[in-house]
């Protein structure tokens, strides 16, 4: 996969527009870790051995796959189709592969994709683990009487969440809607939730409820995770 991506010619001139390619970046990040690590660890092994041994980042097996719910359901209504302004939009990966127009196909629901380790996309977990991972990005936690240090330093997180895309620039791979991304590939939502200030990051969840984390907003009393059932649906 990495060789194929490396051999391809960009569809647009560098530094002209930006495009969201979660899977491609994920493959590249995973391959970078494997090649740089002295032991050639996979992304899963690196996270488990070097960052957080409590996180489950293994490849799915049949028993777990049977419990995975659909990421999304898509109903096709050809009488009210989102207007595409150009062939470029229609040929984007979002419209032609991940979520093809006039089709109920959604690749994120497929077993083949679930079984591949792709950093930055494809994560499958439960609500408590999701809350734990996000909190470890912004601070230490006291879990079951054991203190665990945050995964990223405050300065690293600030750098990772700095916006590197031009303001209001259309994303050529996402229906030409504007998207903002930070250095660390985090999607930035400061404009949508400006009450929280700069650095609001993450990705949209169920019913467009966002999982943003902002250290200056969250009450530090939430550090005892065993007392809370966060993100309970």
C-alpha positions as protocol buffer text, in pm:
chain_id: "A"
residue {
  index: 1
  type: UNK
  ca { x: 0 y: 0 z: 0 }
}
residue {
  index: 2
  type: UNK
  ca { x: 277 y: 245 z: 92 }
}
residue {
  index: 3
  type: UNK
  ca { x: 464 y: 173 z: -231 }
}
residue {
  index: 4
  type: UNK
  ca { x: 149 y: 229 z: -435 }
}
residue {
  index: 5
  type: UNK
  ca { x: 84 y: 562 z: -265 }
}
residue {
  index: 6
  type: UNK
  ca { x: 446 y: 668 z: -309 }
}
residue {
  index: 7
  type: UNK
  ca { x: 437 y: 590 z: -682 }
}
residue {
  index: 8
  type: UNK
  ca { x: 120 y: 784 z: -752 }
}
residue {
  index: 9
  type: UNK
  ca { x: 117 y: 1133 z: -895 }
}
residue {
  index: 10
  type: UNK
  ca { x: -86 y: 1388 z: -694 }
}
residue {
  index: 11
  type: UNK
  ca { x: -423 y: 1482 z: -841 }
}
residue {
  index: 12
  type: UNK
  ca { x: -359 y: 1844 z: -750 }
}
residue {
  index: 13
  type: UNK
  ca { x: -55 y: 2066 z: -736 }
}
residue {
  index: 14
  type: UNK
  ca { x: 114 y: 2074 z: -393 }
}
residue {
  index: 15
  type: UNK
  ca { x: 24 y: 2375 z: -177 }
}
residue {
  index: 16
  type: UNK
  ca { x: -282 y: 2462 z: -386 }
}
residue {
  index: 17
  type: UNK
  ca { x: -571 y: 2285 z: -206 }
}
residue {
  index: 18
  type: UNK
  ca { x: -602 y: 2030 z: 74 }
}
residue {
  index: 19
  type: UNK
  ca { x: -774 y: 1692 z: 79 }
}
residue {
  index: 20
  type: UNK
  ca { x: -872 y: 1466 z: 368 }
}
residue {
  index: 21
  type: UNK
  ca { x: -723 y: 1118 z: 316 }
}
residue {
  index: 22
  type: UNK
  ca { x: -757 y: 938 z: 647 }
}
residue {
  index: 23
  type: UNK
  ca { x: -673 y: 589 z: 523 }
}
residue {
  index: 24
  type: UNK
  ca { x: -371 y: 694 z: 319 }
}
residue {
  index: 25
  type: UNK
  ca { x: -224 y: 892 z: 608 }
}
residue {
  index: 26
  type: UNK
  ca { x: -299 y: 600 z: 838 }
}
residue {
  index: 27
  type: UNK
  ca { x: -114 y: 350 z: 622 }
}
residue {
  index: 28
  type: UNK
  ca { x: 181 y: 588 z: 587 }
}
residue {
  index: 29
  type: UNK
  ca { x: 199 y: 655 z: 963 }
}
residue {
  index: 30
  type: UNK
  ca { x: 189 y: 285 z: 1046 }
}
residue {
  index: 31
  type: UNK
  ca { x: 457 y: 207 z: 791 }
}
residue {
  index: 32
  type: UNK
  ca { x: 677 y: 491 z: 920 }
}
residue {
  index: 33
  type: UNK
  ca { x: 663 y: 348 z: 1273 }
}
residue {
  index: 34
  type: UNK
  ca { x: 748 y: -2 z: 1147 }
}
residue {
  index: 35
  type: UNK
  ca { x: 1048 y: 117 z: 947 }
}
residue {
  index: 36
  type: UNK
  ca { x: 1191 y: 357 z: 1207 }
}
residue {
  index: 37
  type: UNK
  ca { x: 1146 y: 134 z: 1512 }
}
residue {
  index: 38
  type: UNK
  ca { x: 1462 y: -73 z: 1585 }
}
residue {
  index: 39
  type: UNK
  ca { x: 1248 y: -384 z: 1635 }
}
residue {
  index: 40
  type: UNK
  ca { x: 1021 y: -308 z: 1336 }
}
residue {
  index: 41
  type: UNK
  ca { x: 716 y: -306 z: 1558 }
}
residue {
  index: 42
  type: UNK
  ca { x: 375 y: -264 z: 1406 }
}
residue {
  index: 43
  type: UNK
  ca { x: 160 y: 31 z: 1508 }
}
residue {
  index: 44
  type: UNK
  ca { x: -35 y: -193 z: 1747 }
}
residue {
  index: 45
  type: UNK
  ca { x: 279 y: -321 z: 1916 }
}
residue {
  index: 46
  type: UNK
  ca { x: 426 y: 29 z: 1944 }
}
residue {
  index: 47
  type: UNK
  ca { x: 119 y: 170 z: 2120 }
}
residue {
  index: 48
  type: UNK
  ca { x: 92 y: -127 z: 2356 }
}
residue {
  index: 49
  type: UNK
  ca { x: 465 y: -149 z: 2442 }
}
residue {
  index: 50
  type: UNK
  ca { x: 572 y: 216 z: 2435 }
}
residue {
  index: 51
  type: UNK
  ca { x: 264 y: 427 z: 2512 }
}
residue {
  index: 52
  type: UNK
  ca { x: -14 y: 251 z: 2699 }
}
residue {
  index: 53
  type: UNK
  ca { x: -18 y: -117 z: 2784 }
}
residue {
  index: 54
  type: UNK
  ca { x: -377 y: -93 z: 2907 }
}
residue {
  index: 55
  type: UNK
  ca { x: -512 y: 1 z: 2565 }
}
residue {
  index: 56
  type: UNK
  ca { x: -644 y: -279 z: 2350 }
}
residue {
  index: 57
  type: UNK
  ca { x: -507 y: -218 z: 2001 }
}
residue {
  index: 58
  type: UNK
  ca { x: -505 y: -572 z: 1866 }
}
residue {
  index: 59
  type: UNK
  ca { x: -641 y: -687 z: 1534 }
}
residue {
  index: 60
  type: UNK
  ca { x: -1005 y: -791 z: 1562 }
}
residue {
  index: 61
  type: UNK
  ca { x: -1092 y: -1158 z: 1575 }
}
residue {
  index: 62
  type: UNK
  ca { x: -1426 y: -1324 z: 1495 }
}
residue {
  index: 63
  type: UNK
  ca { x: -1565 y: -1303 z: 1849 }
}
residue {
  index: 64
  type: UNK
  ca { x: -1509 y: -928 z: 1869 }
}
residue {
  index: 65
  type: UNK
  ca { x: -1617 y: -864 z: 1510 }
}
residue {
  index: 66
  type: UNK
  ca { x: -1956 y: -1016 z: 1589 }
}
residue {
  index: 67
  type: UNK
  ca { x: -2010 y: -741 z: 1849 }
}
residue {
  index: 68
  type: UNK
  ca { x: -1913 y: -449 z: 1625 }
}
residue {
  index: 69
  type: UNK
  ca { x: -2211 y: -233 z: 1535 }
}
residue {
  index: 70
  type: UNK
  ca { x: -2242 y: -52 z: 1205 }
}
residue {
  index: 71
  type: UNK
  ca { x: -2045 y: 271 z: 1191 }
}
residue {
  index: 72
  type: UNK
  ca { x: -2327 y: 435 z: 1001 }
}
residue {
  index: 73
  type: UNK
  ca { x: -2635 y: 351 z: 802 }
}
residue {
  index: 74
  type: UNK
  ca { x: -2694 y: 514 z: 471 }
}
residue {
  index: 75
  type: UNK
  ca { x: -3030 y: 556 z: 303 }
}
residue {
  index: 76
  type: UNK
  ca { x: -3027 y: 650 z: -64 }
}
residue {
  index: 77
  type: UNK
  ca { x: -3275 y: 914 z: -177 }
}
residue {
  index: 78
  type: UNK
  ca { x: -3204 y: 1000 z: -539 }
}
residue {
  index: 79
  type: UNK
  ca { x: -3477 y: 1266 z: -538 }
}
residue {
  index: 80
  type: UNK
  ca { x: -3281 y: 1479 z: -294 }
}
residue {
  index: 81
  type: UNK
  ca { x: -2915 y: 1430 z: -380 }
}
residue {
  index: 82
  type: UNK
  ca { x: -2649 y: 1671 z: -259 }
}
residue {
  index: 83
  type: UNK
  ca { x: -2549 y: 1882 z: -558 }
}
residue {
  index: 84
  type: UNK
  ca { x: -2199 y: 1818 z: -689 }
}
residue {
  index: 85
  type: UNK
  ca { x: -2038 y: 2120 z: -853 }
}
residue {
  index: 86
  type: UNK
  ca { x: -1771 y: 1940 z: -1048 }
}
residue {
  index: 87
  type: UNK
  ca { x: -1640 y: 1607 z: -1169 }
}
residue {
  index: 88
  type: UNK
  ca { x: -1355 y: 1649 z: -923 }
}
residue {
  index: 89
  type: UNK
  ca { x: -1599 y: 1626 z: -634 }
}
residue {
  index: 90
  type: UNK
  ca { x: -1774 y: 1325 z: -784 }
}
residue {
  index: 91
  type: UNK
  ca { x: -1441 y: 1146 z: -826 }
}
residue {
  index: 92
  type: UNK
  ca { x: -1328 y: 1215 z: -470 }
}
residue {
  index: 93
  type: UNK
  ca { x: -1267 y: 909 z: -253 }
}
residue {
  index: 94
  type: UNK
  ca { x: -1554 y: 1007 z: -24 }
}
residue {
  index: 95
  type: UNK
  ca { x: -1805 y: 1011 z: -310 }
}
residue {
  index: 96
  type: UNK
  ca { x: -1667 y: 726 z: -521 }
}
residue {
  index: 97
  type: UNK
  ca { x: -1527 y: 474 z: -273 }
}
residue {
  index: 98
  type: UNK
  ca { x: -1595 y: 531 z: 97 }
}
residue {
  index: 99
  type: UNK
  ca { x: -1955 y: 639 z: 46 }
}
residue {
  index: 100
  type: UNK
  ca { x: -2047 y: 608 z: -323 }
}
residue {
  index: 101
  type: UNK
  ca { x: -2322 y: 833 z: -453 }
}
residue {
  index: 102
  type: UNK
  ca { x: -2659 y: 667 z: -519 }
}
residue {
  index: 103
  type: UNK
  ca { x: -2550 y: 354 z: -331 }
}
residue {
  index: 104
  type: UNK
  ca { x: -2605 y: 220 z: 19 }
}
residue {
  index: 105
  type: UNK
  ca { x: -2248 y: 84 z: 28 }
}
residue {
  index: 106
  type: UNK
  ca { x: -2041 y: 199 z: 326 }
}
residue {
  index: 107
  type: UNK
  ca { x: -1693 y: 46 z: 340 }
}
residue {
  index: 108
  type: UNK
  ca { x: -1645 y: 134 z: 708 }
}
residue {
  index: 109
  type: UNK
  ca { x: -1904 y: -132 z: 798 }
}
residue {
  index: 110
  type: UNK
  ca { x: -1714 y: -412 z: 624 }
}
residue {
  index: 111
  type: UNK
  ca { x: -1526 y: -692 z: 801 }
}
residue {
  index: 112
  type: UNK
  ca { x: -1232 y: -662 z: 559 }
}
residue {
  index: 113
  type: UNK
  ca { x: -1166 y: -306 z: 671 }
}
residue {
  index: 114
  type: UNK
  ca { x: -1222 y: -384 z: 1039 }
}
residue {
  index: 115
  type: UNK
  ca { x: -943 y: -642 z: 1031 }
}
residue {
  index: 116
  type: UNK
  ca { x: -675 y: -400 z: 909 }
}
residue {
  index: 117
  type: UNK
  ca { x: -463 y: -192 z: 1147 }
}
residue {
  index: 118
  type: UNK
  ca { x: -487 y: 164 z: 1016 }
}
residue {
  index: 119
  type: UNK
  ca { x: -369 y: 443 z: 1247 }
}
residue {
  index: 120
  type: UNK
  ca { x: -590 y: 755 z: 1245 }
}
residue {
  index: 121
  type: UNK
  ca { x: -896 y: 575 z: 1111 }
}
residue {
  index: 122
  type: UNK
  ca { x: -1068 y: 242 z: 1162 }
}
residue {
  index: 123
  type: UNK
  ca { x: -1063 y: 253 z: 1543 }
}
residue {
  index: 124
  type: UNK
  ca { x: -1310 y: 19 z: 1711 }
}
residue {
  index: 125
  type: UNK
  ca { x: -1357 y: 40 z: 2086 }
}
residue {
  index: 126
  type: UNK
  ca { x: -1614 y: 93 z: 2361 }
}
residue {
  index: 127
  type: UNK
  ca { x: -1730 y: 414 z: 2528 }
}
residue {
  index: 128
  type: UNK
  ca { x: -1513 y: 387 z: 2839 }
}
residue {
  index: 129
  type: UNK
  ca { x: -1194 y: 315 z: 2647 }
}
residue {
  index: 130
  type: UNK
  ca { x: -1264 y: 607 z: 2416 }
}
residue {
  index: 131
  type: UNK
  ca { x: -1305 y: 842 z: 2713 }
}
residue {
  index: 132
  type: UNK
  ca { x: -984 y: 708 z: 2867 }
}
residue {
  index: 133
  type: UNK
  ca { x: -777 y: 754 z: 2552 }
}
residue {
  index: 134
  type: UNK
  ca { x: -896 y: 1110 z: 2499 }
}
residue {
  index: 135
  type: UNK
  ca { x: -833 y: 1207 z: 2858 }
}
residue {
  index: 136
  type: UNK
  ca { x: -481 y: 1066 z: 2845 }
}
residue {
  index: 137
  type: UNK
  ca { x: -414 y: 1301 z: 2556 }
}
residue {
  index: 138
  type: UNK
  ca { x: -478 y: 1605 z: 2775 }
}
residue {
  index: 139
  type: UNK
  ca { x: -383 y: 1501 z: 3128 }
}
residue {
  index: 140
  type: UNK
  ca { x: -286 y: 1239 z: 3384 }
}
residue {
  index: 141
  type: UNK
  ca { x: -552 y: 1005 z: 3518 }
}
residue {
  index: 142
  type: UNK
  ca { x: -598 y: 823 z: 3848 }
}
residue {
  index: 143
  type: UNK
  ca { x: -751 y: 491 z: 3752 }
}
residue {
  index: 144
  type: UNK
  ca { x: -831 y: 232 z: 4017 }
}
residue {
  index: 145
  type: UNK
  ca { x: -579 y: 395 z: 4252 }
}
residue {
  index: 146
  type: UNK
  ca { x: -303 y: 392 z: 3991 }
}
residue {
  index: 147
  type: UNK
  ca { x: -181 y: 717 z: 3840 }
}
residue {
  index: 148
  type: UNK
  ca { x: -94 y: 716 z: 3473 }
}
residue {
  index: 149
  type: UNK
  ca { x: 90 y: 995 z: 3296 }
}
residue {
  index: 150
  type: UNK
  ca { x: -60 y: 1168 z: 2996 }
}
residue {
  index: 151
  type: UNK
  ca { x: 41 y: 1040 z: 2653 }
}
residue {
  index: 152
  type: UNK
  ca { x: 139 y: 1382 z: 2515 }
}
residue {
  index: 153
  type: UNK
  ca { x: 305 y: 1672 z: 2690 }
}
residue {
  index: 154
  type: UNK
  ca { x: 113 y: 1999 z: 2700 }
}
residue {
  index: 155
  type: UNK
  ca { x: 351 y: 2161 z: 2451 }
}
residue {
  index: 156
  type: UNK
  ca { x: 332 y: 1866 z: 2211 }
}
residue {
  index: 157
  type: UNK
  ca { x: -47 y: 1879 z: 2219 }
}
residue {
  index: 158
  type: UNK
  ca { x: -43 y: 2253 z: 2148 }
}
residue {
  index: 159
  type: UNK
  ca { x: 179 y: 2195 z: 1845 }
}
residue {
  index: 160
  type: UNK
  ca { x: -26 y: 1896 z: 1726 }
}
residue {
  index: 161
  type: UNK
  ca { x: -350 y: 2095 z: 1733 }
}
residue {
  index: 162
  type: UNK
  ca { x: -223 y: 2404 z: 1551 }
}
residue {
  index: 163
  type: UNK
  ca { x: -427 y: 2457 z: 1236 }
}
residue {
  index: 164
  type: UNK
  ca { x: -220 y: 2407 z: 919 }
}
residue {
  index: 165
  type: UNK
  ca { x: -498 y: 2450 z: 661 }
}
residue {
  index: 166
  type: UNK
  ca { x: -609 y: 2787 z: 519 }
}
residue {
  index: 167
  type: UNK
  ca { x: -920 y: 2931 z: 682 }
}
residue {
  index: 168
  type: UNK
  ca { x: -1243 y: 2826 z: 507 }
}
residue {
  index: 169
  type: UNK
  ca { x: -1055 y: 2650 z: 226 }
}
residue {
  index: 170
  type: UNK
  ca { x: -1277 y: 2380 z: 66 }
}
residue {
  index: 171
  type: UNK
  ca { x: -1165 y: 2021 z: 119 }
}
residue {
  index: 172
  type: UNK
  ca { x: -1149 y: 1872 z: -229 }
}
residue {
  index: 173
  type: UNK
  ca { x: -1205 y: 1523 z: -96 }
}
residue {
  index: 174
  type: UNK
  ca { x: -1499 y: 1601 z: 134 }
}
residue {
  index: 175
  type: UNK
  ca { x: -1784 y: 1737 z: -78 }
}
residue {
  index: 176
  type: UNK
  ca { x: -1595 y: 2067 z: -115 }
}
residue {
  index: 177
  type: UNK
  ca { x: -1687 y: 2164 z: 241 }
}
residue {
  index: 178
  type: UNK
  ca { x: -1422 y: 2340 z: 447 }
}
residue {
  index: 179
  type: UNK
  ca { x: -1221 y: 2134 z: 696 }
}
residue {
  index: 180
  type: UNK
  ca { x: -938 y: 2230 z: 931 }
}
residue {
  index: 181
  type: UNK
  ca { x: -655 y: 2000 z: 1038 }
}
residue {
  index: 182
  type: UNK
  ca { x: -371 y: 2035 z: 1284 }
}
residue {
  index: 183
  type: UNK
  ca { x: -7 y: 1926 z: 1255 }
}
residue {
  index: 184
  type: UNK
  ca { x: -87 y: 1603 z: 1434 }
}
residue {
  index: 185
  type: UNK
  ca { x: -368 y: 1524 z: 1187 }
}
residue {
  index: 186
  type: UNK
  ca { x: -628 y: 1612 z: 1450 }
}
residue {
  index: 187
  type: UNK
  ca { x: -936 y: 1772 z: 1300 }
}
residue {
  index: 188
  type: UNK
  ca { x: -981 y: 2119 z: 1449 }
}
residue {
  index: 189
  type: UNK
  ca { x: -1322 y: 2251 z: 1555 }
}
residue {
  index: 190
  type: UNK
  ca { x: -1230 y: 2584 z: 1717 }
}
residue {
  index: 191
  type: UNK
  ca { x: -1447 y: 2780 z: 1471 }
}
residue {
  index: 192
  type: UNK
  ca { x: -1751 y: 2562 z: 1547 }
}
residue {
  index: 193
  type: UNK
  ca { x: -1702 y: 2571 z: 1925 }
}
residue {
  index: 194
  type: UNK
  ca { x: -1528 y: 2904 z: 1975 }
}
residue {
  index: 195
  type: UNK
  ca { x: -1662 y: 2927 z: 2331 }
}
residue {
  index: 196
  type: UNK
  ca { x: -1387 y: 2677 z: 2421 }
}
residue {
  index: 197
  type: UNK
  ca { x: -1112 y: 2882 z: 2256 }
}
residue {
  index: 198
  type: UNK
  ca { x: -839 y: 2744 z: 2029 }
}
residue {
  index: 199
  type: UNK
  ca { x: -725 y: 2384 z: 2015 }
}
residue {
  index: 200
  type: UNK
  ca { x: -1062 y: 2204 z: 2019 }
}
residue {
  index: 201
  type: UNK
  ca { x: -997 y: 1880 z: 1835 }
}
residue {
  index: 202
  type: UNK
  ca { x: -1121 y: 1530 z: 1756 }
}
residue {
  index: 203
  type: UNK
  ca { x: -1389 y: 1392 z: 1528 }
}
residue {
  index: 204
  type: UNK
  ca { x: -1766 y: 1394 z: 1516 }
}
residue {
  index: 205
  type: UNK
  ca { x: -1950 y: 1109 z: 1684 }
}
residue {
  index: 206
  type: UNK
  ca { x: -2305 y: 979 z: 1700 }
}
residue {
  index: 207
  type: UNK
  ca { x: -2568 y: 1238 z: 1606 }
}
residue {
  index: 208
  type: UNK
  ca { x: -2282 y: 1481 z: 1532 }
}
residue {
  index: 209
  type: UNK
  ca { x: -2196 y: 1499 z: 1902 }
}
residue {
  index: 210
  type: UNK
  ca { x: -1826 y: 1575 z: 1912 }
}
residue {
  index: 211
  type: UNK
  ca { x: -1570 y: 1412 z: 2133 }
}
residue {
  index: 212
  type: UNK
  ca { x: -1356 y: 1723 z: 2173 }
}
residue {
  index: 213
  type: UNK
  ca { x: -1126 y: 1756 z: 2464 }
}
residue {
  index: 214
  type: UNK
  ca { x: -1000 y: 2084 z: 2603 }
}
residue {
  index: 215
  type: UNK
  ca { x: -781 y: 2070 z: 2914 }
}
residue {
  index: 216
  type: UNK
  ca { x: -869 y: 2421 z: 3033 }
}
residue {
  index: 217
  type: UNK
  ca { x: -1241 y: 2343 z: 3021 }
}
residue {
  index: 218
  type: UNK
  ca { x: -1263 y: 2000 z: 3177 }
}
residue {
  index: 219
  type: UNK
  ca { x: -1292 y: 1975 z: 3552 }
}
residue {
  index: 220
  type: UNK
  ca { x: -985 y: 1801 z: 3688 }
}
residue {
  index: 221
  type: UNK
  ca { x: -1204 y: 1611 z: 3935 }
}
residue {
  index: 222
  type: UNK
  ca { x: -1293 y: 1381 z: 3646 }
}
residue {
  index: 223
  type: UNK
  ca { x: -949 y: 1224 z: 3675 }
}
residue {
  index: 224
  type: UNK
  ca { x: -1088 y: 936 z: 3879 }
}
residue {
  index: 225
  type: UNK
  ca { x: -1230 y: 750 z: 3582 }
}
residue {
  index: 226
  type: UNK
  ca { x: -1378 y: 463 z: 3784 }
}
residue {
  index: 227
  type: UNK
  ca { x: -1641 y: 701 z: 3923 }
}
residue {
  index: 228
  type: UNK
  ca { x: -1771 y: 805 z: 3583 }
}
residue {
  index: 229
  type: UNK
  ca { x: -1939 y: 633 z: 3293 }
}
residue {
  index: 230
  type: UNK
  ca { x: -1836 y: 881 z: 3025 }
}
residue {
  index: 231
  type: UNK
  ca { x: -1990 y: 890 z: 2682 }
}
residue {
  index: 232
  type: UNK
  ca { x: -2263 y: 651 z: 2793 }
}
residue {
  index: 233
  type: UNK
  ca { x: -2525 y: 611 z: 2523 }
}
